[in-house]
Amino acid sequence: MREAHTVEQVRAAEAARMADLPDGALMQQAAAGLAHAVVDLMGGAYGRRVLLLVGPGNNGGDALYAGARLARRGCSVEAWLLAGQVHEAGLEALRAAGGRVAEPRAGTTPDVVVDGIVGIGGRPGLRPAAVAALDHVRGVPVVAVDVPSGIDVDTGELAGPHVEATLTVTFGTLKVGHLVDPAATACGAVHPVDLGLDLPPAPVSALQPTDVRRLLPRPEPGGHKYTRGVVGVRAGSTTYPGAALLCVAGADCGLAGMVRHVGEVSDLVRREHPAVVGDGRVQAWVVGSGGGAAAGDELAAARSDGVPLVVDADALAHVGGPLGVPTVLTPHAGELAAMTGAERVDVEARMLHHARAAAATYDAVVLLKGRHTLVAHPDGRVRVTTTGPPWLATAGAGDVLAGLVGALLACGLDTYDAASVGSWLHGAAATLASRGGPLRAGDVAEAIPGTVRRLLDPGMEQSAP
C-alpha cells in the first residue's frame, strides 16, 4: 500500500524522529536523497549545470545542502534566493563546496532546476518573485523538493501559479497532493526518500499489486457457480443496447460464478453472452449503465432485494439520499455535479473534497472516475487508483467498470474493497490491452482475466501492469 499522509502527520513524525538524531541529521538525509535523484535524472554529475530556486524555509535548506553535494561531485551549481530569509547553514555549505549565489535573470539554461521555493507548509499559489524566476527557466526540467511549490498539499487542489515538476523527490512518505488530482498532475514522477519516520495510518492510499492479490476473491476447492457469487445486471435499453453488453462483459469476467441480466435488451445480451441467464436470486446488482428512462424503476427493483448495489450512469440521477443497502456510486465529475448541485469545474478542481462529501451524504462508497480515480468511504478514507493509461478515457469503459465492481461485490468483498480493487483491475487491464496504443472498452473487459492471471502468478509478479 502506498500511503499519503497529511502535513500534520508528517510534521509530528519528523519531530519525533529528530529527537533521536543529531541536530541537522534528518535534513542531511533528505539532501543526500535529493542530490542522488538529481544526478540520476541528469545522467551524471560532472560538468552539469544545476540551478537552485531557494525559498526561506527548510525546503530551501534541503536544496542548498543538496546543491553542496552536487558541487562536490563536479556540478556547476547556482542559487537564486527568492526571499529575504535563507537557511544560513545550507547557504554556507553551498558556498564552501564551490556553489555560488546569483540574481534571477533571463536566458539561463541549466540542465536541471531544483524547486526549493516552499515546502509542505506553503500556501497554494506562488509569489511574483517565484513566478518570474520560473519564467526565466521555462522548458528546463524541474526537480521539486518534497512537493511542487504552489500546490495544496493536503487537498490536491491548485489555486494560482505553481511548479510543474518533471520529478518530485519526497521525504519520509507520500503526501496527499502526490496522489490526488489536479495537484498530482504537477508532480511528474514521484521518488520517495526513506527517513525512517514512524507514521500513523494514512487517510489516503493507493493499492499496489500485493494488496490487490491479497484482497482478490478466489474460488474454494469445493465451490460451484452459486457459492462463487451471482451478480445481476439491470443495464441497457433499446436506445443504449451497447451499454448492457459492456456492463455484462465486465461482470462476466470469470470472478463471479454466474451473471444474470434483466432489461429491455436481454435477448441481445444472451446472444452475445450465452452463459448469462435471466432474473433470479443474486448477491449484488449493477444498475444504470445505458438504462435510459427505465433506470429509476430498475434501481427501485434492485434496491428491494436488499443486496449490495453498484449504481452507475442513468441510475445516479435517481439517488436522492442513502439507499439503505451497501452501495457503490460510480459517477464521473459531471454526474457527481448533477447529483450534488455543484459545478462540474468545481468538482474537477476539488475532487477529494467532493468525493468525501458525497460519500458522507449518501452513506455510500463513491467511486469518482478520473485520471486518478478516487474511491471514498463514508468515514473519510480514500483510495486512489493510479493504474490505467490515458487511452482508457473511451466510451463504454465505465460500463465495464460497473460490471466488474458488481462481480467483486457478489464474490463477497465489501463496497470499499470491491470498488478499489475493481478500479485497480480495470486500469491494469486497460494497460495490458492498450500496450501503449488505442483501445476500446470491450478490449478492457477481455483483458480482465489475463490481468488477474498475471496478478496471481508469482512468476509474473514483476510484469503485472
C-alpha positions as CSV (number, residue, x, y, z in Angstrom):
1,M,0.0,0.0,0.0
2,R,1.3,3.4,-0.9
3,E,0.2,5.7,1.9
4,A,-0.2,9.5,1.6
5,H,-0.1,11.4,4.8
6,T,-1.2,14.9,5.8
7,V,1.2,17.8,6.7
8,E,0.2,17.4,10.4
9,Q,1.0,13.7,10.5
10,V,4.4,14.3,8.7
11,R,5.4,17.1,11.0
12,A,4.7,15.1,14.1
13,A,6.6,12.1,12.8
14,E,9.6,14.3,11.8
15,A,9.7,15.9,15.3
16,A,9.7,12.5,16.9
17,R,12.4,11.3,14.6
18,M,14.6,14.4,15.1
19,A,14.5,13.9,18.9
20,D,16.5,10.7,18.3
21,L,19.1,12.1,15.9
22,P,21.9,14.7,16.0
23,D,20.9,18.2,15.0
24,G,20.5,18.5,11.2
25,A,20.8,14.8,10.5
26,L,17.4,14.5,9.0
27,M,17.9,17.4,6.6
28,Q,21.2,15.8,5.5
29,Q,19.4,12.5,4.8
30,A,16.9,14.4,2.7
31,A,19.6,16.3,0.9
32,A,21.5,13.2,0.1
33,G,18.5,11.5,-1.4
34,L,17.6,14.7,-3.4
35,A,21.2,15.0,-4.8
36,H,21.2,11.4,-5.8
37,A,17.9,11.8,-7.7
38,V,19.1,14.9,-9.5
39,V,22.2,13.1,-10.7
40,D,20.1,10.2,-11.8
41,L,17.8,12.5,-13.8
42,M,20.8,14.3,-15.5
43,G,22.6,11.0,-16.3
44,G,25.7,12.2,-14.4
45,A,27.2,15.0,-12.4
46,Y,30.5,16.3,-13.7
47,G,30.0,19.4,-15.9
48,R,26.3,19.6,-15.5
49,R,24.7,22.9,-14.6
50,V,22.2,23.0,-11.7
51,L,20.1,25.9,-10.7
52,L,18.6,26.1,-7.2
53,L,15.4,28.2,-6.6
54,V,15.6,28.8,-2.9
55,G,12.9,30.0,-0.6
56,P,13.1,30.8,3.1
57,G,12.2,27.5,4.8
58,N,13.6,24.1,5.3
59,N,12.9,23.1,1.6
60,G,15.3,25.9,0.7
61,G,17.8,24.3,3.2
62,D,17.3,20.9,1.6
63,A,18.0,22.4,-1.8
64,L,21.1,24.2,-0.6
65,Y,22.6,21.1,1.1
66,A,21.8,19.0,-2.0
67,G,23.5,21.7,-4.1
68,A,26.6,21.5,-2.0
69,R,26.8,17.7,-2.6
70,L,26.3,18.2,-6.3
71,A,29.0,20.9,-6.4
72,R,31.4,18.5,-4.7
73,R,30.7,16.0,-7.5
74,G,31.6,18.4,-10.2
75,C,28.3,20.2,-11.0
76,S,28.2,23.9,-11.6
77,V,25.6,25.0,-9.0
78,E,24.0,28.4,-8.9
79,A,21.4,29.5,-6.3
80,W,18.7,32.2,-6.8
81,L,17.5,33.4,-3.4
82,L,13.8,34.3,-3.7
83,A,13.1,35.6,-0.2
84,G,14.6,37.9,2.4
85,Q,15.4,34.9,4.6
86,V,17.5,31.9,3.8
87,H,18.7,28.8,5.6
88,E,22.1,30.2,6.6
89,A,23.9,26.9,7.3
90,G,22.8,25.5,4.0
91,L,24.0,28.6,2.2
92,E,27.3,28.4,3.9
93,A,27.7,24.7,2.9
94,L,26.9,25.5,-0.8
95,R,29.5,28.3,-0.9
96,A,32.1,26.2,0.8
97,A,31.6,23.5,-1.8
98,G,32.1,26.0,-4.7
99,G,28.5,26.9,-5.4
100,R,27.5,30.5,-5.9
101,V,24.6,32.9,-5.5
102,A,23.3,34.9,-8.4
103,E,20.4,37.1,-9.3
104,P,17.5,35.8,-11.3
105,R,18.0,36.6,-15.0
106,A,16.6,35.7,-18.4
107,G,18.5,33.4,-20.8
108,T,19.6,31.0,-18.1
109,T,19.9,27.4,-19.4
110,P,20.8,24.9,-16.7
111,D,20.4,21.2,-17.2
112,V,18.1,21.0,-14.1
113,V,16.2,23.4,-11.9
114,V,15.7,22.4,-8.3
115,D,12.5,23.8,-6.8
116,G,13.2,24.6,-3.1
117,I,10.8,27.6,-3.1
118,V,8.2,26.4,-0.5
119,G,7.5,23.1,1.2
120,I,4.6,21.3,2.7
121,G,3.8,24.3,4.9
122,G,3.4,26.6,2.0
123,R,0.0,28.0,0.9
124,P,-1.3,27.3,-2.6
125,G,0.0,29.7,-5.3
126,L,3.3,31.4,-5.7
127,R,4.6,34.9,-5.0
128,P,5.5,37.1,-8.0
129,A,9.3,36.7,-7.5
130,A,9.0,32.9,-7.8
131,V,6.7,33.2,-10.8
132,A,9.3,35.5,-12.5
133,A,12.1,33.1,-11.7
134,L,10.3,30.2,-13.2
135,D,9.5,32.2,-16.3
136,H,13.3,32.7,-16.9
137,V,13.9,28.9,-17.0
138,R,10.7,27.8,-18.7
139,G,11.2,24.5,-20.6
140,V,14.1,23.2,-18.3
141,P,13.3,20.0,-16.3
142,V,12.4,20.8,-12.7
143,V,13.0,18.6,-9.7
144,A,10.6,19.5,-6.9
145,V,11.8,19.3,-3.3
146,D,9.2,17.3,-1.3
147,V,6.2,18.8,-3.2
148,P,5.9,21.1,-6.2
149,S,5.8,24.6,-4.8
150,G,2.3,26.2,-5.0
151,I,0.1,23.1,-4.7
152,D,-2.3,22.5,-1.8
153,V,-0.5,19.5,-0.2
154,D,-3.4,18.2,2.0
155,T,-6.2,18.5,-0.6
156,G,-4.7,18.0,-4.0
157,E,-6.1,21.3,-5.1
158,L,-4.5,24.1,-7.2
159,A,-5.0,27.8,-6.7
160,G,-2.9,30.1,-8.8
161,P,0.6,29.6,-10.2
162,H,2.5,26.5,-9.2
163,V,5.6,24.5,-10.2
164,E,5.1,21.8,-12.9
165,A,7.8,19.2,-12.0
166,T,9.4,16.6,-14.1
167,L,10.3,14.7,-10.9
168,T,9.3,15.2,-7.3
169,V,11.6,13.9,-4.6
170,T,9.6,13.5,-1.4
171,F,10.8,12.7,2.1
172,G,9.5,10.2,4.6
173,T,6.2,9.4,2.9
174,L,4.0,10.4,0.1
175,K,1.7,13.4,0.7
176,V,-1.9,13.7,-0.3
177,G,-1.1,16.0,-3.2
178,H,1.2,13.5,-4.8
179,L,-1.8,11.1,-5.5
180,V,-4.9,13.4,-5.8
181,D,-5.6,15.4,-8.9
182,P,-5.3,18.0,-10.1
183,A,-2.2,18.6,-8.0
184,A,-0.8,15.1,-8.8
185,T,-0.5,16.2,-12.4
186,A,2.0,18.8,-11.3
187,C,4.3,16.3,-9.6
188,G,5.6,14.3,-12.5
189,A,7.3,11.1,-11.4
190,V,7.4,10.8,-7.6
191,H,10.6,9.4,-5.9
192,P,10.3,8.8,-2.2
193,V,13.3,9.0,0.2
194,D,13.0,7.0,3.3
195,L,13.7,8.9,6.5
196,G,12.8,6.2,9.0
197,L,9.6,8.0,10.2
198,D,7.1,6.3,12.4
199,L,3.9,7.3,10.8
200,P,0.2,6.6,11.7
201,P,-2.3,5.1,9.3
202,A,-2.8,7.5,6.3
203,P,-6.2,8.9,5.3
204,V,-5.3,8.5,1.6
205,S,-3.6,5.5,0.0
206,A,-3.1,3.7,-3.3
207,L,-3.4,-0.1,-3.7
208,Q,-0.4,-1.9,-5.0
209,P,-0.3,-5.4,-6.8
210,T,0.4,-7.2,-3.5
211,D,-2.7,-5.5,-1.9
212,V,-4.9,-6.4,-4.8
213,R,-3.6,-10.0,-4.8
214,R,-4.4,-10.3,-1.1
215,L,-7.9,-8.9,-1.5
216,L,-8.8,-10.8,-4.6
217,P,-11.5,-13.4,-4.1
218,R,-10.6,-17.0,-5.1
219,P,-13.0,-20.0,-5.5
220,E,-13.0,-22.6,-2.8
221,P,-11.9,-26.1,-4.0
222,G,-15.4,-27.5,-3.5
223,G,-17.2,-24.4,-4.7
224,H,-19.8,-24.1,-7.5
225,K,-21.3,-21.3,-9.5
226,Y,-23.7,-20.3,-6.8
227,T,-21.2,-20.3,-4.0
228,R,-18.8,-18.2,-6.1
229,G,-21.4,-15.4,-6.2
230,V,-24.1,-14.4,-8.6
231,V,-24.2,-10.8,-10.0
232,G,-27.3,-9.3,-11.5
233,V,-27.1,-6.6,-14.2
234,R,-30.0,-4.2,-14.8
235,A,-28.5,-2.2,-17.6
236,G,-29.0,-1.1,-21.2
237,S,-32.1,-0.1,-23.2
238,T,-33.2,-0.1,-26.8
239,T,-31.6,3.3,-27.0
240,Y,-28.3,2.2,-25.5
241,P,-28.0,-1.6,-26.1
242,G,-24.2,-1.5,-26.1
243,A,-24.1,-0.4,-22.5
244,A,-25.7,-3.6,-21.5
245,L,-23.2,-5.7,-23.5
246,L,-20.3,-3.8,-22.0
247,C,-21.6,-3.9,-18.4
248,V,-22.3,-7.6,-18.7
249,A,-18.8,-8.1,-20.2
250,G,-17.3,-6.5,-17.1
251,A,-19.4,-8.7,-14.8
252,D,-18.8,-11.8,-16.8
253,C,-15.0,-11.7,-16.4
254,G,-14.8,-15.0,-14.6
255,L,-14.5,-13.7,-11.0
256,A,-18.2,-14.4,-10.1
257,G,-19.9,-17.8,-10.7
258,M,-22.9,-16.5,-12.6
259,V,-24.3,-13.4,-14.3
260,R,-28.0,-12.6,-14.7
261,H,-29.4,-9.8,-16.9
262,V,-32.7,-8.1,-16.6
263,G,-33.9,-5.4,-19.0
264,E,-35.1,-4.4,-22.4
265,V,-32.2,-6.0,-24.4
266,S,-31.8,-9.3,-22.6
267,D,-32.2,-11.3,-25.8
268,L,-29.3,-9.4,-27.3
269,V,-27.2,-9.9,-24.2
270,R,-27.8,-13.6,-24.2
271,R,-26.9,-13.9,-27.8
272,E,-23.6,-12.2,-27.2
273,H,-23.0,-13.9,-23.8
274,P,-24.7,-17.4,-23.9
275,A,-23.8,-18.2,-20.2
276,V,-25.8,-15.2,-18.9
277,V,-29.2,-16.1,-17.5
278,G,-32.4,-14.2,-16.6
279,D,-33.9,-13.0,-13.4
280,G,-33.4,-14.8,-10.1
281,R,-31.5,-14.5,-6.8
282,V,-28.3,-12.5,-6.8
283,Q,-25.7,-11.4,-4.3
284,A,-25.3,-8.0,-5.9
285,W,-26.9,-5.8,-8.5
286,V,-25.4,-3.4,-11.1
287,V,-27.9,-0.8,-12.2
288,G,-28.0,2.1,-14.6
289,S,-25.5,1.7,-17.4
290,G,-27.4,2.9,-20.5
291,G,-30.6,2.4,-18.6
292,G,-32.4,5.4,-20.1
293,A,-35.9,6.2,-18.9
294,A,-36.2,2.9,-17.1
295,A,-33.2,3.4,-14.8
296,G,-35.3,4.7,-11.9
297,D,-37.6,1.7,-11.9
298,E,-34.7,-0.7,-12.3
299,L,-33.0,0.9,-9.3
300,A,-36.1,0.6,-7.2
301,A,-36.4,-3.1,-8.1
302,A,-32.8,-3.9,-7.4
303,R,-32.9,-2.0,-4.1
304,S,-35.9,-4.0,-3.0
305,D,-33.8,-7.2,-3.0
306,G,-31.7,-5.8,-0.1
307,V,-28.4,-6.9,-1.6
308,P,-25.4,-4.6,-2.3
309,L,-25.7,-2.3,-5.3
310,V,-23.5,-0.6,-7.9
311,V,-25.3,2.5,-9.1
312,D,-24.0,3.8,-12.4
313,A,-24.8,6.3,-15.2
314,D,-28.5,7.0,-15.7
315,A,-29.5,5.5,-12.3
316,L,-27.4,8.1,-10.4
317,A,-30.0,10.7,-11.2
318,H,-32.5,8.7,-9.1
319,V,-30.3,8.7,-5.9
320,G,-31.7,11.3,-3.5
321,G,-30.1,10.0,-0.3
322,P,-28.8,6.8,1.4
323,L,-30.3,3.7,-0.2
324,G,-30.4,1.6,2.9
325,V,-28.2,-1.2,1.4
326,P,-24.4,-1.3,0.9
327,T,-23.9,0.9,-2.2
328,V,-21.1,1.9,-4.6
329,L,-21.9,5.0,-6.6
330,T,-19.7,5.4,-9.8
331,P,-20.1,9.0,-11.1
332,H,-17.7,11.0,-13.3
333,A,-17.3,14.6,-12.4
334,G,-20.3,15.7,-14.5
335,E,-22.6,13.2,-12.9
336,L,-21.5,14.0,-9.4
337,A,-22.0,17.7,-10.1
338,A,-25.6,16.9,-11.2
339,M,-26.2,14.8,-8.1
340,T,-24.9,17.4,-5.7
341,G,-25.8,20.7,-7.4
342,A,-22.1,21.7,-7.7
343,E,-20.5,23.0,-10.8
344,R,-18.5,20.4,-12.8
345,V,-15.5,22.6,-12.9
346,D,-15.5,22.8,-9.1
347,V,-15.8,19.0,-8.8
348,E,-12.8,18.6,-11.1
349,A,-10.8,21.3,-9.1
350,R,-11.7,19.8,-5.7
351,M,-12.0,16.1,-6.3
352,L,-11.1,14.9,-2.9
353,H,-13.5,17.3,-1.2
354,H,-16.4,16.4,-3.4
355,A,-15.8,12.6,-3.3
356,R,-15.7,12.6,0.5
357,A,-18.7,14.9,0.9
358,A,-20.8,12.7,-1.4
359,A,-19.8,9.5,0.4
360,A,-20.9,11.1,3.7
361,T,-24.1,12.5,2.2
362,Y,-25.2,9.2,0.5
363,D,-23.7,6.9,3.1
364,A,-22.1,5.0,0.2
365,V,-18.7,4.4,-1.3
366,V,-18.2,6.9,-4.1
367,L,-16.0,5.9,-7.0
368,L,-15.3,9.3,-8.6
369,K,-13.8,8.5,-12.0
370,G,-10.9,10.5,-13.4
371,R,-7.2,10.3,-14.4
372,H,-6.6,9.2,-10.8
373,T,-9.9,7.7,-9.7
374,L,-10.9,8.3,-6.1
375,V,-12.7,5.7,-4.0
376,A,-14.1,7.4,-1.0
377,H,-15.6,5.7,2.1
378,P,-18.2,7.5,4.2
379,D,-15.7,7.5,7.1
380,G,-13.3,9.7,5.1
381,R,-10.8,7.1,4.0
382,V,-9.9,7.4,0.3
383,R,-8.0,5.0,-2.1
384,V,-6.6,6.5,-5.3
385,T,-6.3,4.4,-8.4
386,T,-3.1,5.1,-10.3
387,T,-3.3,2.3,-12.9
388,G,-4.6,2.8,-16.4
389,P,-3.3,4.7,-19.5
390,P,-4.8,7.9,-21.0
391,W,-6.4,5.7,-23.7
392,L,-8.8,4.4,-21.0
393,A,-10.8,7.6,-21.4
394,T,-13.1,6.0,-24.0
395,A,-16.8,5.5,-24.4
396,G,-18.2,2.4,-22.5
397,A,-15.2,1.9,-20.2
398,G,-17.3,3.0,-17.2
399,D,-19.9,0.4,-18.1
400,V,-17.2,-2.3,-18.0
401,L,-16.0,-1.0,-14.6
402,A,-19.5,-1.0,-13.1
403,G,-19.9,-4.7,-14.1
404,L,-16.5,-5.6,-12.7
405,V,-17.2,-3.9,-9.3
406,G,-20.6,-5.7,-9.2
407,A,-18.9,-9.1,-9.7
408,L,-16.5,-8.4,-6.9
409,L,-19.4,-7.4,-4.6
410,A,-21.1,-10.7,-5.5
411,C,-17.9,-12.6,-4.6
412,G,-18.2,-11.2,-1.1
413,L,-15.9,-8.1,-1.0
414,D,-17.3,-5.1,0.9
415,T,-18.1,-2.0,-1.0
416,Y,-14.8,-0.2,-0.3
417,D,-12.6,-3.1,-1.3
418,A,-14.8,-4.1,-4.3
419,A,-14.7,-0.5,-5.7
420,S,-11.0,0.0,-5.1
421,V,-9.9,-3.5,-6.3
422,G,-12.3,-3.2,-9.3
423,S,-10.9,0.2,-10.2
424,W,-7.3,-1.1,-10.0
425,L,-8.0,-4.1,-12.1
426,H,-9.9,-2.0,-14.7
427,G,-6.9,0.3,-15.1
428,A,-4.4,-2.6,-15.1
429,A,-6.4,-4.5,-17.7
430,A,-6.5,-1.3,-19.9
431,T,-2.7,-1.1,-19.6
432,L,-2.4,-4.7,-20.7
433,A,-4.9,-4.3,-23.6
434,S,-3.5,-1.0,-24.8
435,R,0.2,-1.9,-25.0
436,G,0.8,1.8,-25.5
437,G,-1.8,2.4,-28.1
438,P,-5.6,3.0,-28.5
439,L,-8.1,0.6,-27.1
440,R,-11.9,0.1,-26.9
441,A,-14.0,-0.6,-23.9
442,G,-14.5,-4.2,-25.0
443,D,-10.8,-4.7,-25.1
444,V,-10.6,-3.8,-21.4
445,A,-13.2,-6.4,-20.5
446,E,-11.5,-9.1,-22.5
447,A,-8.2,-8.3,-20.7
448,I,-9.5,-8.7,-17.2
449,P,-9.0,-12.5,-16.9
450,G,-5.4,-12.2,-18.2
451,T,-4.7,-9.4,-15.7
452,V,-6.0,-11.5,-12.8
453,R,-3.9,-14.4,-14.1
454,R,-0.7,-12.3,-14.1
455,L,-1.5,-11.0,-10.7
456,L,-2.0,-14.4,-9.2
457,D,1.1,-16.0,-10.8
458,P,4.1,-15.3,-8.6
459,G,6.4,-15.8,-11.6
460,M,4.7,-12.9,-13.4
461,E,4.7,-10.5,-10.5
462,Q,7.2,-8.2,-12.0
463,S,5.3,-7.9,-15.2
464,A,1.9,-7.1,-13.6
465,P,0.6,-3.8,-15.1
